[in-house]
Amino acid sequence: MLRAAFLAALACVVVLLGFLIFGGDGGHKYKLEFQTAGLIVPGNQVMVGGHPIGSVDSVELNGRNLAEMEITLDQPIHEGTTAIIRKSSLSSVHNHYVSLTPGADNLPLIPEGSTLGGDQTTTAVELDQIFDIFDEKTRKGWSDWIQGTASIYAGAGAEGANKTFKYNGPAFSSTQRLMAELSDQDAGLDKFVKNTSGLMTTLASESDTLTDLVSNANTALGAIASENESLSLALRELPPTLRQGNTTLVNLRFALDDLRPFVAASGRGADAGLARFLRDDLRPVLVRAKPVFSNLATAASKPGPNNDLNDVLTSLKPLHRVAQPSVDAVVGALDASQEDTADLRAYAPDVLNAFAKLGAISGNYDANGHYLRARQSSSPLYQFDGTEINPNTGAVYGGLDFLTAPTRCPGGATQPIAGSNPFLDDGNLVGKCDPGDVPPP
C-alpha cells in the first residue's frame, strides 16, 4: 500500500517536472517578412549581438511572394526592432542566421504574433549576386585578380601580406570618399548622363557630317605632314622673327612719340591754311590742268594705227638692234672716262668763274657798244724778297699757253690763300696737278 502511494507520488513529480520543463507557452512568437529567404531553414538561430535568443520555426512563401519566417524568442521585443539575414562566414552556405537589432526598452512591446514587414527587415546580399551585376569579361578579371592576390600572399608570406594591407586601408578610404562624393552629386550625375545622351544622339544624327569631317581632317593632316620640312624651317625662323618684330614695334613706339609734334604742327598748319590752299589755289590749277592731262592721255594712247606715243615706241623697237653697238661703245667710253671726269669735276668752279668774269669784263661800253680790255701778263724779271731785288730765276708764268699741258690745280689761277686754294680734293689730286703752279705773290 505504501509502495503504491510512493509510486503515485513519484509519477506526480515526474509529470510536474515535465510540465515545468516542456510545458508553458513555448516562448514569444513573431513573424518576419524578407524579399528572399537567404538560405534560412527551420532550426537556424536568431541572435542579438552574437548571442542566440531563439530559432526559426518555419519558412514559407506568403501570398505576396515574400519569404515569411516564423520565429520563437526567449524574450519579447520592443518597437523599433529590425532584422537582417547574415551568414557566419563567406565559405558557409547553409550556416545563416537572423540577426535582430532590438528597439529601445522605453518603447512599447510588439504584440506576439505580429509581423515585421519589409521596412523593418533586410535581406542579405549574396556574393554571387554582386558578381552577377558584371558581365562575363569583368567577372573573369575579378577571378584573375583574386587568384593573383592569393598567389602573391602564398609566395610572399605574412610579411608581404602585411605590406599589402598597409596600402589597402588608404585605397578603400579613398574609394569610400569617391563614392560618397558621387552620391552627393546624384542630381549632377543625372544631368551629366542626360546631356551626354543628348550629345551622343546629336552626333549619331550627324554621322555623315562627322565622317566627312574625319576624312577631311585626315587629308589636312596628311598635307601638313608632307610639308614637315617647311614647317620645321618655319618653326626655327619663328623665334628670331618674333624677336625682330618685337624690336621693330618697340622702335615704332619711340618713332610715334617723335611724330606727335609733327602731327600736332600739321594739324595746326591744316587748320591755318591747308583748306584755303586746297580750295583757292590747288583746285583752279587742277581744273586748268584737266585738258592737259586729257591731251597727254590722247597722245599716249589714241585709237587708230601710227598716231600715238605707243605706236612710236613700237616702231622704234627695230632700231634697238642697230643702235646696240653704238650704245655699247658710248657706255664703254663713259666708263673709261670716269677717272678723267672725276678729275675735271674739281675744275668746274674755274670754268664757270671764267664765263662769269667775261660778263663782268665786258660790262664797259661806249658809243660803239660794250668792250673789254685784255693784256698779256708774265712773270717779272726781278722779284723783291723783302730786303733786296733779285733776278727771277723761276719759270716764266705766262698767260694763255696752248702748247703745253696745264699743271695747275683747281683755283691755281690766282694767288694762293692758305686753306682756300689751290684745291686738292682731300689729296685725290696730288700727283695729278702741281700745287706750286700759281701766280707769284
C-alpha positions as CSV (number, residue, x, y, z in Angstrom):
1,M,0.0,0.0,0.0
2,L,2.8,2.3,0.9
3,R,4.6,1.2,-2.3
4,A,1.6,2.2,-4.4
5,A,1.3,5.6,-2.7
6,F,5.1,6.2,-3.3
7,L,4.8,5.3,-6.9
8,A,1.8,7.6,-7.4
9,A,3.6,10.5,-5.7
10,L,6.7,9.9,-7.9
11,A,4.5,9.9,-11.0
12,C,3.0,13.2,-10.0
13,V,6.5,14.7,-9.5
14,V,7.6,13.5,-12.9
15,V,4.5,14.9,-14.6
16,L,5.1,18.2,-12.7
17,L,8.7,18.4,-13.8
18,G,7.8,17.6,-17.4
19,F,5.2,20.3,-17.4
20,L,7.7,22.8,-15.9
21,I,10.4,21.8,-18.5
22,F,8.3,21.2,-21.6
23,G,5.1,23.0,-20.7
24,G,4.2,26.7,-20.8
25,D,3.6,28.9,-23.9
26,G,6.8,27.8,-25.7
27,G,8.4,31.4,-25.9
28,H,7.4,34.6,-27.8
29,K,6.4,34.0,-31.4
30,Y,6.8,36.6,-34.2
31,K,6.7,36.6,-38.0
32,L,9.4,38.2,-40.3
33,E,9.0,39.1,-44.0
34,F,12.0,39.1,-46.3
35,Q,12.4,39.5,-50.0
36,T,14.2,36.2,-50.1
37,A,14.8,33.5,-47.5
38,G,18.6,33.9,-47.9
39,L,19.2,30.1,-47.4
40,I,17.5,30.2,-44.0
41,V,16.0,26.9,-43.0
42,P,14.0,25.9,-39.9
43,G,16.2,25.5,-37.0
44,N,18.6,28.3,-37.8
45,Q,19.3,30.6,-34.9
46,V,18.0,34.1,-34.1
47,M,20.7,36.2,-32.4
48,V,21.1,39.5,-30.8
49,G,24.7,40.8,-30.6
50,G,26.0,37.3,-31.4
51,H,24.1,35.6,-28.6
52,P,21.2,33.2,-29.5
53,I,17.8,34.3,-28.2
54,G,15.6,32.0,-30.3
55,S,15.3,30.0,-33.5
56,V,13.5,29.8,-36.8
57,D,10.4,27.6,-36.7
58,S,9.3,27.7,-40.3
59,V,10.0,29.3,-43.7
60,E,7.1,29.7,-46.2
61,L,6.1,31.8,-49.2
62,N,3.2,34.0,-48.4
63,G,0.5,35.4,-50.7
64,R,2.7,38.5,-51.7
65,N,5.5,36.3,-52.9
66,L,7.7,37.2,-49.9
67,A,9.6,34.8,-47.7
68,E,7.7,34.6,-44.3
69,M,9.5,33.2,-41.3
70,E,8.0,32.3,-38.0
71,I,10.5,32.6,-35.1
72,T,10.3,31.9,-31.4
73,L,12.2,34.1,-29.0
74,D,13.1,33.7,-25.3
75,Q,12.1,37.3,-24.6
76,P,9.7,39.8,-26.0
77,I,10.9,42.6,-28.4
78,H,10.1,46.3,-28.5
79,E,9.0,48.6,-31.3
80,G,11.9,49.7,-33.5
81,T,13.4,46.2,-33.7
82,T,14.9,45.4,-37.1
83,A,16.0,42.1,-38.5
84,I,18.7,41.1,-41.1
85,I,19.8,37.7,-42.5
86,R,23.5,37.2,-42.0
87,K,26.0,34.4,-42.7
88,S,28.6,33.0,-40.3
89,S,31.4,33.2,-42.9
90,L,31.9,33.6,-46.7
91,S,32.6,29.9,-47.0
92,S,29.3,29.0,-45.3
93,V,26.4,28.0,-47.5
94,H,23.7,26.9,-45.0
95,N,25.1,28.4,-41.8
96,H,22.9,31.5,-41.9
97,Y,21.1,33.2,-39.1
98,V,18.7,36.0,-38.3
99,S,20.3,39.0,-36.5
100,L,18.0,41.2,-34.5
101,T,18.7,44.8,-33.5
102,P,16.3,45.4,-30.6
103,G,14.4,48.6,-30.2
104,A,14.7,50.9,-27.2
105,D,13.5,49.4,-23.9
106,N,11.3,52.5,-23.2
107,L,9.3,51.8,-26.4
108,P,6.1,49.7,-26.3
109,L,6.4,45.9,-26.7
110,I,5.5,44.3,-30.0
111,P,2.4,42.1,-29.5
112,E,3.2,38.4,-30.0
113,G,2.2,37.0,-33.4
114,S,2.9,40.4,-35.1
115,T,4.8,40.6,-38.4
116,L,7.9,42.7,-39.0
117,G,7.5,43.9,-42.7
118,G,9.9,44.8,-45.4
119,D,10.6,48.2,-43.9
120,Q,12.0,46.5,-40.8
121,T,13.9,43.7,-42.4
122,T,16.9,43.5,-44.7
123,T,17.7,40.6,-46.9
124,A,21.3,39.5,-47.1
125,V,23.1,40.1,-50.4
126,E,24.9,37.0,-51.6
127,L,28.4,37.3,-53.1
128,D,27.0,35.7,-56.3
129,Q,24.5,38.5,-56.6
130,I,27.3,41.0,-56.6
131,F,29.2,39.1,-59.3
132,D,26.1,38.7,-61.4
133,I,26.0,42.5,-61.8
134,F,29.1,42.4,-64.1
135,D,29.5,40.8,-67.5
136,E,31.5,37.7,-68.1
137,K,34.7,39.6,-69.0
138,T,34.6,41.6,-65.8
139,R,33.9,38.5,-63.7
140,K,36.9,36.8,-65.4
141,G,39.0,39.8,-64.4
142,W,37.8,39.7,-60.8
143,S,38.6,36.0,-60.7
144,D,42.1,36.5,-62.1
145,W,42.7,39.4,-59.6
146,I,41.6,37.2,-56.7
147,Q,43.7,34.3,-57.8
148,G,46.7,36.6,-58.4
149,T,46.3,38.1,-54.9
150,A,46.2,34.6,-53.5
151,S,49.4,33.8,-55.4
152,I,51.1,36.9,-54.0
153,Y,50.2,36.0,-50.5
154,A,51.2,32.4,-50.9
155,G,54.6,33.4,-52.3
156,A,55.5,36.4,-50.1
157,G,54.1,35.0,-46.8
158,A,52.7,37.0,-43.9
159,E,55.2,39.8,-44.3
160,G,54.2,40.5,-47.9
161,A,50.5,40.3,-47.0
162,N,51.0,42.9,-44.2
163,K,52.7,45.3,-46.6
164,T,49.8,44.9,-49.0
165,F,47.2,45.5,-46.2
166,K,49.2,48.7,-45.4
167,Y,48.0,50.2,-48.6
168,N,44.5,48.7,-48.7
169,G,43.2,50.9,-46.0
170,P,44.0,54.3,-47.8
171,A,42.7,52.8,-51.1
172,F,39.4,51.7,-49.5
173,S,39.2,55.1,-47.7
174,S,39.7,57.0,-51.0
175,T,37.2,54.8,-52.7
176,Q,34.7,55.5,-50.0
177,R,35.1,59.2,-50.3
178,L,34.8,58.9,-54.1
179,M,31.5,57.0,-53.7
180,A,30.2,59.5,-51.1
181,E,31.0,62.4,-53.4
182,L,29.3,60.6,-56.3
183,S,26.3,60.0,-54.0
184,D,26.2,63.7,-53.1
185,Q,26.3,64.7,-56.8
186,D,23.4,62.4,-57.7
187,A,21.5,65.3,-59.4
188,G,24.6,66.5,-61.2
189,L,25.3,62.9,-62.4
190,D,21.8,62.6,-63.7
191,K,22.1,65.9,-65.6
192,F,25.5,64.8,-67.0
193,V,24.1,61.5,-68.2
194,K,21.1,63.2,-69.8
195,N,23.4,65.8,-71.5
196,T,25.8,63.1,-72.7
197,S,22.8,61.1,-74.0
198,G,21.6,64.2,-76.0
199,L,25.1,64.8,-77.3
200,M,25.5,61.2,-78.5
201,T,22.1,61.4,-80.1
202,T,23.0,64.6,-81.9
203,L,26.4,63.1,-83.0
204,A,24.6,60.0,-84.3
205,S,22.2,62.1,-86.4
206,E,25.2,63.9,-87.9
207,S,27.2,60.7,-88.7
208,D,27.6,61.6,-92.4
209,T,29.0,65.0,-91.5
210,L,31.3,63.5,-88.9
211,T,32.6,61.0,-91.5
212,D,33.4,63.9,-93.9
213,L,35.0,65.8,-91.1
214,V,37.3,62.9,-90.1
215,S,38.1,62.3,-93.8
216,N,38.9,66.0,-94.4
217,A,40.9,66.2,-91.2
218,N,42.9,63.1,-92.3
219,T,43.6,64.8,-95.7
220,A,44.6,68.1,-94.0
221,L,46.9,66.3,-91.6
222,G,48.4,64.3,-94.4
223,A,49.1,67.6,-96.3
224,I,50.7,69.1,-93.2
225,A,52.8,66.0,-92.7
226,S,54.0,66.3,-96.3
227,E,55.3,69.8,-95.6
228,N,57.2,68.7,-92.5
229,E,60.5,70.2,-93.6
230,S,58.9,73.5,-94.4
231,L,57.1,73.6,-91.0
232,S,60.3,72.7,-89.2
233,L,62.1,75.6,-91.0
234,A,59.2,78.0,-90.2
235,L,59.3,77.0,-86.5
236,R,63.1,77.6,-86.5
237,E,62.7,81.0,-88.1
238,L,59.7,82.0,-85.9
239,P,61.5,82.9,-82.7
240,P,64.0,85.3,-84.3
241,T,61.2,86.7,-86.4
242,L,59.1,87.4,-83.3
243,R,62.2,88.9,-81.5
244,Q,62.8,91.2,-84.5
245,G,59.2,92.1,-84.7
246,N,59.2,93.0,-81.0
247,T,62.3,95.2,-81.6
248,T,60.5,96.8,-84.5
249,L,57.4,97.5,-82.5
250,V,59.4,99.0,-79.7
251,N,61.3,101.3,-82.1
252,L,57.9,102.2,-83.8
253,R,56.6,103.3,-80.4
254,F,59.5,105.7,-80.0
255,A,59.0,106.8,-83.6
256,L,55.4,107.6,-82.9
257,D,56.5,109.6,-79.9
258,D,58.7,111.6,-82.2
259,L,55.9,112.0,-84.8
260,R,53.5,113.5,-82.3
261,P,54.9,117.1,-82.6
262,F,54.9,116.8,-86.4
263,V,51.3,115.6,-86.4
264,A,50.4,118.4,-84.0
265,A,52.1,121.0,-86.2
266,S,50.5,119.5,-89.3
267,G,47.1,119.9,-87.6
268,R,47.8,123.5,-86.9
269,G,49.0,124.1,-90.4
270,A,45.9,122.4,-91.9
271,D,43.7,124.4,-89.6
272,A,45.5,127.6,-90.6
273,G,45.7,127.4,-94.4
274,L,45.5,123.9,-95.9
275,A,41.8,124.1,-96.5
276,R,42.2,127.5,-98.1
277,F,45.1,126.4,-100.2
278,L,43.2,123.3,-101.5
279,R,40.1,125.3,-102.2
280,D,41.5,128.6,-103.6
281,D,44.9,127.6,-105.1
282,L,45.1,123.9,-105.9
283,R,41.6,123.4,-107.3
284,P,41.8,126.0,-110.0
285,V,45.2,124.5,-111.1
286,L,43.7,121.1,-111.3
287,V,40.7,122.5,-113.3
288,R,43.0,124.2,-115.8
289,A,45.3,121.1,-116.0
290,K,42.4,118.8,-116.9
291,P,42.7,119.5,-120.7
292,V,46.5,119.0,-120.4
293,F,46.2,115.5,-118.9
294,S,43.4,114.7,-121.4
295,N,45.7,115.7,-124.2
296,L,48.6,113.7,-122.7
297,A,46.4,110.6,-122.4
298,T,45.4,111.1,-126.1
299,A,49.0,111.5,-127.1
300,A,50.0,108.3,-125.2
301,S,47.1,106.2,-126.5
302,K,44.8,107.1,-129.3
303,P,42.6,104.8,-131.3
304,G,43.9,104.0,-134.7
305,P,47.3,103.0,-136.1
306,N,50.5,105.1,-136.0
307,N,49.1,108.1,-134.2
308,D,50.3,108.0,-130.6
309,L,53.4,107.5,-128.5
310,N,52.8,103.8,-128.0
311,D,52.9,103.3,-131.8
312,V,56.2,105.4,-132.0
313,L,57.8,103.3,-129.3
314,T,56.7,100.2,-131.1
315,S,58.2,101.4,-134.4
316,L,61.5,102.2,-132.6
317,K,61.9,98.6,-131.5
318,P,63.8,97.6,-134.7
319,L,66.3,100.4,-134.1
320,H,67.4,98.6,-130.9
321,R,69.5,96.1,-132.8
322,V,71.1,98.7,-135.0
323,A,71.9,101.1,-132.2
324,Q,73.1,98.5,-129.8
325,P,76.8,98.6,-130.9
326,S,76.9,102.4,-130.8
327,V,75.3,102.4,-127.3
328,D,77.8,99.8,-126.1
329,A,80.6,101.9,-127.4
330,V,79.3,105.1,-125.7
331,V,78.8,103.2,-122.5
332,G,82.4,101.9,-122.7
333,A,83.7,105.4,-123.4
334,L,81.9,106.8,-120.4
335,D,83.2,104.0,-118.2
336,A,86.8,104.7,-119.4
337,S,86.4,108.4,-118.9
338,Q,85.1,108.2,-115.3
339,E,88.5,108.9,-113.8
340,D,89.2,111.9,-116.1
341,T,85.6,113.2,-115.5
342,A,86.2,112.9,-111.7
343,D,89.4,114.9,-112.0
344,L,87.8,117.6,-114.2
345,R,84.8,117.9,-111.8
346,A,87.1,119.8,-109.4
347,Y,87.8,122.4,-112.2
348,A,84.1,123.3,-112.5
349,P,84.3,126.4,-110.4
350,D,87.2,127.7,-112.5
351,V,85.3,127.1,-115.8
352,L,82.1,128.7,-114.5
353,N,84.0,131.6,-113.0
354,A,85.7,132.2,-116.4
355,F,82.4,132.8,-118.1
356,A,81.2,134.9,-115.2
357,K,84.3,137.1,-115.3
358,L,83.8,137.5,-119.1
359,G,80.5,139.1,-118.4
360,A,81.9,141.4,-115.9
361,I,84.9,142.3,-118.0
362,S,82.7,143.2,-121.0
363,G,80.5,145.4,-118.8
364,N,82.2,148.6,-120.0
365,Y,80.7,150.3,-123.0
366,D,80.9,153.5,-125.0
367,A,79.2,154.8,-128.1
368,N,80.3,151.9,-130.1
369,G,78.9,149.4,-127.5
370,H,80.5,147.0,-125.0
371,Y,84.2,146.4,-125.0
372,L,86.7,144.6,-122.9
373,R,90.3,145.2,-122.1
374,A,92.9,142.4,-122.2
375,R,96.7,142.3,-121.7
376,Q,99.3,139.7,-121.6
377,S,100.9,139.0,-118.3
378,S,104.1,137.3,-117.5
379,S,106.5,136.8,-114.6
380,P,108.5,139.9,-113.6
381,L,112.2,139.8,-114.5
382,Y,113.1,140.8,-110.9
383,Q,111.5,139.8,-107.6
384,F,111.7,141.6,-104.3
385,D,112.3,139.3,-101.4
386,G,111.7,141.8,-98.6
387,T,115.3,143.0,-98.4
388,E,116.6,143.3,-101.9
389,I,115.7,142.9,-105.5
390,N,117.0,139.8,-107.2
391,P,116.6,138.4,-110.7
392,N,113.6,136.0,-111.0
393,T,115.2,132.6,-111.9
394,G,111.9,130.7,-111.8
395,A,109.8,129.5,-114.8
396,V,108.1,132.3,-116.6
397,Y,104.4,132.3,-115.7
398,G,102.8,133.1,-118.9
399,G,99.3,133.8,-119.7
400,L,97.5,131.6,-122.1
401,D,99.6,128.6,-123.1
402,F,98.0,126.2,-125.6
403,L,101.2,124.3,-126.4
404,T,101.9,122.6,-123.0
405,A,99.5,120.5,-120.8
406,P,98.2,122.5,-117.9
407,T,99.6,121.6,-114.5
408,R,97.6,124.0,-112.4
409,C,95.4,122.7,-109.6
410,P,91.8,123.9,-109.3
411,G,91.9,127.5,-108.0
412,G,95.6,127.9,-109.1
413,A,94.9,130.8,-111.4
414,T,95.1,133.3,-108.5
415,Q,97.5,133.8,-105.7
416,P,97.2,131.0,-103.1
417,I,95.3,131.5,-99.8
418,A,96.1,129.1,-97.1
419,G,93.1,126.7,-96.5
420,S,91.3,128.0,-99.7
421,N,93.3,127.4,-102.9
422,P,94.7,125.6,-104.7
423,F,92.1,122.9,-104.2
424,L,93.5,119.3,-103.9
425,D,90.2,117.4,-103.3
426,D,91.3,115.9,-99.9
427,G,94.5,114.6,-101.5
428,N,92.9,113.0,-104.5
429,L,94.6,115.4,-107.0
430,V,98.1,115.0,-105.5
431,G,100.4,113.9,-108.3
432,K,97.9,114.9,-111.0
433,C,98.5,118.6,-110.7
434,D,101.2,120.9,-109.4
435,P,100.2,122.9,-106.3
436,G,103.1,125.2,-106.9
437,D,102.0,126.4,-110.3
438,V,100.4,129.6,-109.0
439,P,100.9,133.3,-109.8
440,P,103.7,135.0,-107.7
441,P,102.5,137.0,-104.8
